[in-house]
Amino acid sequence: MRVGFAGASQGGWIAPLAARHSDPDFIAVSYGLADSPLAKAREITDATGPIMASRFRDGYARLAELKTRYGHEPW
C-alpha cells in the first residue's frame, strides 16, 4: 500500500509542508497558492510572467537573480 499527500487550494501548500515532516510515497498538488505561506516564491512567479510575455526572449536575468537568492530554499 502506498501512502502520500494530495492537496488543492490551501492543501496545495500544506501537502508539501506535511511531506517535509514525514516520509510519504508521493505528493500530488492540483493547484495551490504560493502567496501567504511562500511569499518569497511569489517573486519567482512574478519573474516568470515577463519571460512568457516576451515569448521566452527576455527576463532571464531576473530569474537568475532569484535562483541565486532562493536556490537554497527547501521549497
C-alpha positions in Angstrom: 0.0 0.0 0.0 1.3 3.5 -0.9 0.6 6.5 1.4 1.0 10.1 0.4 -0.4 13.5 0.4 -2.8 15.2 -2.1 -3.9 18.8 -1.9 -5.7 21.5 -3.7 -6.0 25.2 -2.9 -4.8 25.6 0.7 -3.8 22.0 0.6 -1.5 22.8 -2.3 1.0 24.2 0.1 0.1 22.2 3.2 0.8 18.8 1.4 4.4 19.6 0.6 4.8 21.1 4.1 3.5 18.0 5.7 5.7 15.9 3.5 8.8 17.6 4.9 7.9 16.2 8.3 7.2 12.6 7.2 8.2 10.1 4.5 5.4 9.9 2.0 5.4 7.7 -1.1 4.0 10.6 -3.1 2.7 14.2 -3.1 0.1 15.3 -5.5 -0.8 19.0 -5.8 -3.5 20.0 -8.3 -3.2 23.7 -7.5 -2.1 25.8 -4.6 -1.4 29.4 -3.7 2.2 30.4 -3.3 1.4 33.7 -1.7 0.9 33.8 2.1 2.9 30.7 3.1 5.6 31.1 0.4 5.8 34.9 -0.1 9.4 34.5 -1.4 8.1 32.1 -4.1 5.8 34.9 -5.3 8.8 36.8 -6.6 9.7 33.8 -8.8 6.2 33.5 -10.2 6.2 37.3 -10.9 9.5 36.9 -12.7 8.2 34.2 -15.0 5.4 36.3 -16.3 7.7 38.6 -18.3 9.5 35.6 -19.8 6.2 34.2 -21.0 5.0 37.6 -22.3 8.3 38.0 -24.3 7.8 34.6 -25.8 10.8 33.3 -23.9 13.2 36.0 -25.3 13.7 38.3 -22.2 13.5 38.2 -18.5 16.1 35.5 -17.7 18.4 37.9 -15.8 15.8 38.5 -13.1 15.1 34.8 -12.8 18.8 34.0 -12.5 19.0 36.6 -9.6 16.2 34.9 -7.8 17.7 31.5 -8.4 20.9 32.7 -6.7 18.9 34.3 -3.9 16.4 31.4 -3.2 18.1 28.3 -4.7 18.9 27.0 -1.2 15.3 27.2 0.0 13.7 23.8 0.7 10.6 24.6 -1.4 
